Amino acid sequence: MKRVLSGIQPTSESFHLGNYLGALRQWVALQDGNDAYYCVADLHALTNEIDPAVFRRRTLASAAQLIAIGIDPKVSTIFVQSHLPEHNQLGWIMECLAGFGEASRMTQFKDKSQKSGTDSARVALFTYPMLQAADILLYQADYVPVGEDQRQHIELTRDLANRFNTRYGQTFQLPEGYILKEGAKINDLQEPTAKMSKSSASVSGVIELMDPPDVNLKKFKSAVTDTGKEVVFDEKNKPGISNLLTIHSAISGVKIKELENEFAGKGYGDFKMAVAEVVVEHLKPIREKALGLLEDETELIKILHDGASRAKVTANKTLTQTYKALGLVL
């Protein structure tokens, strides 16, 4: 059985439809036949300014939603990153291995520091790829499900692991990036040529998993469509309708061609309502389960502590091996 590890930052109180259909639904599928570890990467979120009360809520909300979409705590190990100090301990070892040059070439630091200036960029933004490498190596992961934009991080992790193994003896499994299958590309309902994102100019085009059904229904009703009346998939000339067809197909499992036939001769209003109903009905039980978990915070935290206890067995074993290999006195 292969070990899979991935994590998500608690940067919001709700995942959006793009997160869910693009990556998280695949996490659920990867539970079958794999030893899956999934974490809420709260320490990574500290590279941004946070409000402590909001941050705590977001961390719990992220965990609740992961369970609600189908991550089973009895099957997978689900935990909060900060519950295991081994992440920071191994992160320091990775910092000691990494070179300044390779750290400065990491895309995210370059992009964010160019926008805000290096003087205002936090040191943690520069060093967080080493903590991310530690997150992976700590659990001896075989595969790390990531998007194409994270490939650079996997390469750095492999380089650091190989460097350590060469210098101090075989300690770390070299992980492979499990590049997620091209999930449904979900765009903003108000700007259908732009990816659905938390950073969108307006929330009216973003479908949130935790929004009440009537709110999401209203967003679909006001979704931007295109000239003409035909419900056909044409990303260049009909980006709005194409996006709605993609969403319906991804949720319902009905092929886009079949949807085109079903809605031939019908107006955009009928089609938008049909998409809204399919999505809202699908998200309703997810939202209800997440809210139920959040209402019983004590039980939710217990689930996360149980997951951390299971994760700690592996994490502590790896850290002990690492310290021994380095000659640290235990």
N, C-alpha and C positions, 0 to 999 in steps of 0.2 A: 504493500500500500504506500503510495506516494504522499508526502506531506505538502500541503498547500498553505500559503500564508498571504494575507492581504489586510489592509487597514484603510480606514477613512477618517478624515479629520471632522470634528464636530463644529463646523463653521456656520451652522444654521440650525434652527429648530425643526426644519423639515427637509427631507430629501425632495428633489423634484423629479418629474417624469423622465427627464433625460438621464439622471443618475440611475434610476431604477431600471429602465429598459436598456441602457447602454452597458452597465457593468454589474450592478447589484443582483439582478435576476440570474446572471451567470454564476455569481458566487453561490447562490442557492443550489444550482445544478451541480457545482463542483463538490458539494458535500458527499455525493454518491460515489463510493469507491475510493475516496481520498481521506486522509487524516487532515481535516481542515482547521486552521487557526485564523480567526478573524478578530481584529482589534479596533477599538475606537482610539485613534491616534491623537489623544488630547495634548500630549507634550509638543507635538509638531505645531499644533494650533497656537501655541504661545509665541510663535514668531511674529504674530500680529497683536495689536492692542486688544485687550479683552476687558469685559466687565465681569467680575467674578460670579455674580449671581446668574447672569445670562449664560456664561460659559458652562456653569454647572448644569443648568437646564438643558443646554444643547448637547452636552455629553450624554446625559440620561436619555434624551429624546432620540439621539442617534442609535444608542444601544437598543432602545425599545423598538425602533423601526426596523433594525436589522432582524430582530426576532420576529416581528410582525410580518415581514415579507417572506419568511420561511427559513431563516437560519435557526436551526434547532440546537439549543444548548446541550441536549443529551447526545447529539451526534457530533457537533462541532465544538471547538473550544472558543468561546467568545468572551472577551475581556477588555478592560480598559488599560491602555499602555502604562499610565502612571502608577498602576497598582503593583507594578513589578520594577523595583529599582535596578534590576539586572540590565534593563534597556540602557539606562544612563551609564552604568558601569562598563558595559561592553562598548558603548558609544565613545567613551574616552579612549579606550584601546584603539578603536578605529581612527580617531583623530590623530593619535600618535603614529599611526601607520601611513595616513594619507599625506600627500604632498600638497604644498600651497598651490602649485600650478594646476593640478588636477581638480582641486576643490574650486578654484576660481573659474574653471571652464564649465562648471555645471550651469546649465541653461537658466534654471529658475533664479539663481542668484544674479546672473548677468542681467536678465530681463528686469527684475524688480529693482536692482540697484541702479540701473540706467534710468528707470522712471523716477525714482525718488532721490537718487544721488547716493554715493557710497557713504557719505558722512551720516546720513540718516538711516541707512540700512543696518539692521541689527546683526551682531556677530552670529547669533543663532541661525540666521538665514544662510550664512556662509557655511556653518558647520553641520546643519541639519541633515545633509546627505549621508554623513558618517553615522548619525543616529539612525537614519533609515536603513543603512547597511546592517547596523547592529540589530535592528528589529527583525531582519530577515535571518541573519546568521545565528542568532540566539536560539532559533527553533529548528536549525538544520533543515530549512525548507528546500524541497526539491523544485517546486514551482511557485512562482509569484504572479498571480493574475493581475496584469496591468494593461493600460492602454499603450498605444504606440509612443505617446509622449513621455512615458516613463522608462523607455528602453535604456536611456543613458544611465539612470540610477541602478539598473540591474547590472550593467557593465562595470560600473564603479564598485558595486558590491562584490562581484566576481573577482575583480582586480585585487581588492583588499584581502579577500579570503585567500586567494592564491598566493599573495605576497606573504601573508602570515604563515600559511602552510609550508611554504618554501623555506622560510627563515627558522621556524620554530617547531616544525613537525605537523603532520596531518591532524587538523583540528576541526576545520569547517567543511561542510558540504557546499559544493559550488552550485548555487541556485540557477535555475533557468527561468527566463521570463516567459510566462504563459500569456502570450499576447491574445487578449480577448477577441473572440470572433467579432467580426464587424456587426455590432448590435445595431438596432434601429437608430438611425441618426435623427434625433428629435430636435426640431427647431422651435424658436420662439413663436407663439401664436400671433403676436403683433408684428414681429419682424421675421417672417418665415424664411428669409435667406440667412439668418443668423442663428447660431446654436443656442438652444435653451440654456440659460445660465443664471446663477444667482446675481451676477454682476450686470444683468440686463438693466437698461435705463428705466424700464417700468415692470412692475410685478404682474401686470395684467396679462402678460404673454407667457407667464411661467406657471405650470401646473404643479402645485405642491401636494405631496402625499398626505400631509396633515391638515390641509384646508378642508372646511366643511363642504359637503357635496354641492350645496347651492352656490357656493363661491366658484367652484370649478366649472359648474354648469354654465354660469354667467360668462366665465372666461371663454368657453368654447363658443357660446352664442355670438360673442363679439370678436371672434377670431377673424383676422384679415383673410379675405379670399381674393379672387382674381377676376379679370374681365372675362366675359363669356358666361355660359351657364352649364357647361359640360363638366361632369365629375370624372376627370381623366388625370392620370399621372403624367406630369410633364414638369420636371423640376425647373427648367429654364423659363418657360412661359407661364406656368401655373404653380409657383412655389408654395402658395398658401394651401391650395387643394391637395397638392402632392404631400405636404407635411401632414395634413389631416388623414389622408389615405394611409400613410406610413404608420401613424399612431393607431388607427383603427386596426390595421392588419397585425401590428405587433402585439396588441392586447387580445384581439379576438381570435387570431390564428387564421383568419380568412385571407386568402391571397388577394393581392391588390387588383388583379384582373377580374376576379369574381366580384369584388366590391364595385368596380367600374360598371359591370353588367347590372348589378343590383340597383345601382342609383342612376342608371341611364334614364334620361327624361325627367328626372326629379330635380328640384331646385337646390341651391346651396343651403338654404335654411333647413330643409329636411335632412340633408346630409350632415350638417354641423350638429344638429340635435342627435342624430344617430351615433355620431362619434362621441359626443358628450355622455350619452347614456351608457355606452360600452365602457368608457374609461371610469366614470363615476361609480358604476356598479362593481367594477374590478377593484377600485381603490377603497371602497367603503369598508370591507372587512379588515383590510390592512390598517386603516386609520382607527377603527374600533378596537382592534387588538392592541395597537400601540398605546392608545389612550388608557386602556385597561391596565396595561403594565405600568404606565406612569402614575396612575391613581394609587397603585400599591408599590410605592417607592422602595419600601423595605424589602419586599420580595424581589424587585428588579435588581437592587444592589446585591442581594444575596446571590442571585444568578451570576452576576458579574464577579463577585468574590469567589464563587465556586469555580468559575472559568479561570480566574487568575491563579487559584491554587493548583489547577491542573496544568496550566501553562508554566508555573514556577518549577515544576518537576524537571521539565526539559530545559528551561532557562538556566536554572541553577547548575545543572549537570554541565551544560556548555560553558558557563562562566568559570566553573571550577577547573575544567580541562584547559581553558584559555589561560587562567592564572598559573596553573602548574607548568604549562608549556613556556611561559614567560619567566619562570623562576621566582614568582612572587611567593612569599612565605605565607602559608595557610595555617 
